Amino acid sequence: MTTPTPPVARPVRLLIVDDDPLVRAGLTLMLGGADSIDIVGEGADGTEVEELVDRLRPDVVLMDIRMPVMDGLTATEAVRRRPDAPEVVVLTTFHADEQVLRAIRAGAAGFVLKDTPPTLIVESVCRVAAGDPVLSPAVTRQLMARAAGGAPDDRAGRADRARQRFAGLAEREQAVALAVGRGASNAEIAAALYLSVATVKAHVSRVLAKLGLNNRVQIALLIHDAGLLDEDAAGPAARAERPDRS
């Protein structure tokens, strides 16, 4: 008997938004040949994004940060507030750009530099479409350092607010959120907390819903804002490390 051929995953539907027509043309040329990418349209400014999303239904928007009328940060916030919003990957020219942190807080799932090799951009887009934020460890450290910056009073207020929000989570959800803050994958969290990967995914979804966040990177930022990773492993997170018998 012939074994049926497994279905091929459909290409990621990608919308490219950049005010520079040469950049758009270059990205379309470089990415259009990838089997895993289907470029469904282009936009020249943030003001066009919501209409394009309505009409084209992309899975991912590759969004330039700096645009003249509506910048990519404002457009990202608008898009990510929508039901069934596409993921957003921001384009930037500086890996330490302070606007990257604002983009992550706005709901972007990651970012790529404009001089990133095409194969890595394709990989980033596909990873984000699959729910895996794209941030290198070096960039994550820089973003967390920026998140922890500011005047002492600002940091203290941000930490208090983050702790209050964290306290509203159930014990198991707190343990999962802490693990996300450490950069653990779903599989790693499942192994550490004696859960199935599906259960971890469900916990992550509940954490996002309860905290009003868009993605795992925002969970990590909240954990860092609260200063929870600097504390001893005592308390709810440590208790949750025991096998779940429920």
Protein Blocks (a to p, Z undefined) as FASTA:
>chain_A
ZZdddddddddddddddfblklmmmmmmmmmmpmkbccfbdcfbfklmmmmmmmnopabd
cddfbdfklcfklmmmmmmmpghiacdddddfbfklfklmmmmmnopabdcdfkbcfklm
mmmmmmmmnopacddfklmmmmmmmmmgccfklmmmmmmmmmmmmmmpcfklmmmmmmmm
nopafklmmmmnopafklmmmmmmmmmmmnopabfklmmmmmmmnommmpcfehjklmmm
pccfZZ
